[in-house]
Amino acid sequence: MGRIDNRIAELGITLPEASSPIANYVTSQRSGNLVFFSGAGAFDAGGSPLYQGKLGAEVSKSEGYQAARSAAVTLIANMKKEIGDLDKVTRIVKLLGFVASSDGFYEQPYVINGASDLFVEVFGEAGKHSRSAVGVSSLPLNLPVEIEIIVEASV
């Protein structure tokens, strides 16, 4: 077991199965040392959304934070499937977070911190990344949060 796998275990995180595309795309795409991961949401073990609705309406700010954190766990599972050894992750380069937001909800950065915080907890300095947190009117499957990332990994 590698250093990052040990860290995941220390944090009490169990990685789910890597996600599968729900339409005509791939979950990840490698270009040189960069791996581009498609957006991921928060789902239970049976594949049902953990949360549905918009932030500021059906979903609370703290639930949104947890949804972003759960989406990040799914992305780590996707990294493991694509890269293999998580110790090969040299940096999380970029995170793009989408937050389905009701009118008047402006705390997208707080919500996306759920993912950002987890990547730093797991990968340390290599988990720090550039980021955008964007409010949108809706997301697929009525998800409240979707996260996509770009990762640099050694070959």
C-alpha positions in Angstrom: 0.0 0.0 0.0 1.4 3.4 -1.0 1.7 6.6 1.0 -1.5 8.1 -0.4 -3.5 4.9 0.0 -2.3 4.9 3.7 -3.4 8.5 4.1 -6.9 7.7 2.7 -7.2 4.8 5.2 -6.0 7.1 8.0 -8.8 9.6 7.1 -11.3 6.7 7.2 -12.2 7.1 3.6 -13.4 4.1 1.6 -13.0 4.6 -2.1 -16.1 3.7 -4.2 -15.9 2.0 -7.5 -14.7 4.4 -10.2 -17.6 6.1 -11.9 -18.9 5.3 -15.4 -20.0 7.9 -18.0 -23.7 8.5 -18.2 -23.5 9.7 -21.8 -21.1 9.7 -24.8 -17.8 10.6 -23.2 -14.9 9.0 -21.2 -14.3 9.4 -17.5 -10.7 10.5 -18.0 -8.3 11.5 -20.8 -4.5 11.5 -20.6 -2.3 14.0 -22.5 1.3 13.6 -21.6 1.6 14.0 -17.8 -1.8 15.6 -17.5 -5.0 13.7 -16.8 -8.3 15.4 -17.4 -11.2 14.0 -15.4 -14.8 14.5 -16.4 -17.2 15.9 -13.9 -18.3 13.8 -10.9 -21.1 14.1 -8.4 -22.0 12.6 -5.1 -23.6 9.2 -5.4 -24.3 6.3 -2.9 -23.0 2.8 -3.4 -26.1 1.9 -5.5 -25.5 4.8 -7.9 -28.3 7.1 -6.6 -27.5 10.8 -6.0 -26.8 11.5 -2.3 -28.3 15.0 -2.7 -30.6 16.6 -5.2 -31.7 20.1 -5.8 -30.3 23.6 -5.7 -28.2 25.2 -3.0 -30.1 27.8 -1.1 -33.4 25.9 -1.8 -33.6 22.1 -1.3 -29.9 21.7 -0.3 -28.2 23.5 2.6 -24.7 25.0 2.4 -23.3 22.2 4.7 -24.9 19.5 2.5 -23.4 21.2 -0.5 -20.0 21.1 1.1 -20.5 17.3 1.8 -21.6 16.7 -1.7 -18.5 18.4 -3.1 -16.4 16.3 -0.7 -18.1 13.1 -1.8 -17.6 14.1 -5.5 -13.9 14.5 -4.7 -13.8 11.0 -3.2 -15.3 9.7 -6.5 -12.6 11.6 -8.4 -9.9 10.0 -6.3 -11.4 6.6 -7.2 -11.3 7.6 -10.8 -7.6 8.7 -10.4 -6.8 5.3 -9.0 -8.4 3.6 -11.9 -6.7 5.8 -14.5 -3.3 6.3 -12.9 -3.0 3.2 -10.8 -0.6 4.2 -8.0 -1.9 7.4 -6.3 1.7 8.1 -5.3 2.2 9.0 -8.9 0.0 12.1 -8.6 2.4 15.0 -8.5 -0.2 17.7 -8.2 -3.9 18.6 -8.5 -3.5 21.3 -11.1 -7.0 22.7 -11.6 -10.4 22.2 -10.0 -13.6 23.4 -11.6 -16.7 23.3 -9.4 -20.3 23.8 -10.5 -22.9 24.5 -7.9 -26.6 24.4 -8.9 -27.7 27.6 -7.2 -31.1 29.2 -6.4 -31.5 32.9 -6.9 -29.6 34.8 -4.2 -27.2 32.0 -3.3 -23.7 33.3 -3.5 -21.6 30.9 -1.4 -20.3 28.7 -4.2 -16.7 29.0 -2.9 -17.7 27.6 0.5 -19.4 24.7 -1.1 -16.5 23.8 -3.4 -14.2 24.0 -0.4 -15.6 20.5 0.3 -13.6 19.1 -2.6 -10.6 21.5 -2.2 -10.2 20.6 1.5 -10.3 16.9 0.8 -7.6 17.1 -1.9 -5.3 18.9 0.5 -6.1 16.4 3.3 -5.2 13.5 1.0 -2.4 14.8 -1.1 -0.9 17.6 1.1 0.9 20.3 -0.8 0.3 18.4 -4.1 -3.4 18.8 -3.4 -3.4 22.6 -3.6 -4.8 23.7 -6.9 -6.1 26.6 -8.9 -9.9 26.7 -8.9 -13.1 28.2 -10.1 -16.4 27.9 -8.3 -19.3 28.6 -10.6 -23.1 28.9 -9.9 -25.3 27.3 -12.5 -29.1 27.0 -13.0 -29.1 23.2 -13.0 -26.9 20.1 -13.3 -27.5 16.6 -14.7 -29.7 14.4 -12.6 -30.6 17.4 -10.5 -27.2 17.1 -8.7 -26.3 20.1 -6.5 -22.6 19.9 -7.2 -20.3 18.7 -10.0 -16.5 18.7 -9.8 -14.0 18.2 -12.5 -10.2 18.2 -12.2 -6.9 18.2 -14.1 -4.2 16.2 -12.4 -0.5 16.0 -13.2 1.0 12.5 -12.7 4.3 10.9 -13.3 4.4 8.2 -16.0 
